[in-house]
Amino acid sequence: MKKRFWFLAGVVSVVLVIQVKNAVFIDYKVEGVSMNPTFQEGNELLVNKFSHRFKTIHRFDIVLFKGPDQKVLIKRVIGLPGESIKYKDDQLYVNGKRVAEPFLKQLKSVSAGSHVTGDFTLKDVTGTSKVPKGQYFVVGDNRIYSFDSRHFGPIREKNIVGVISDAE
């Protein structure tokens, strides 16, 4: 009788732990090369679904979000609400000020002098001069191979399902 109780208690505990994990975290498997070299295809991530509700999203945070077809995508935030974004000669400008992107150093070193990011302004790609309130402009680190805000516009905060802070 005692053995049966402990066996059932163990089974219930395992099921409970799995349910809590699934309620709090999202398992994400990186598909494609758009986030190389930061994440490679096949990398598996466990991301807290609620962390972004209790802290501010910052520039260069990596977010998981529901894309245009509701599929979860992973990209890096480069534009915050109210900001203007521009790329010129492979350099990011936010509100007219040059902003360094140290995470692109490795990619730029192997690009043999060609640009990692093509020139564009926010207005060119979205028709608006500033990222709208409650939205973020996101791009993949491997810009040439990334389907991102340059194609589908800024993402809504409500579509973000998890955040990996740049400091993490």
Secondary structure as UniProt FT lines:
FT   HELIX           2..24
FT   STRAND          25..29
FT   TURN            34..38
FT   TURN            41..42
FT   STRAND          44..48
FT   HELIX           51..53
FT   TURN            59..60
FT   STRAND          62..66
FT   TURN            68..69
FT   STRAND          72..79
FT   TURN            81..82
FT   STRAND          85..88
FT   TURN            89..90
FT   STRAND          91..94
FT   TURN            95..96
FT   STRAND          97..99
FT   HELIX           102..104
FT   HELIX           105..109
FT   TURN            110..113
FT   STRAND          120..121
FT   HELIX           122..126
FT   TURN            133..134
FT   STRAND          135..139
FT   HELIX           143..145
FT   HELIX           149..152
FT   STRAND          155..156
FT   HELIX           157..159
FT   STRAND          160..164
FT   TURN            166..167
//
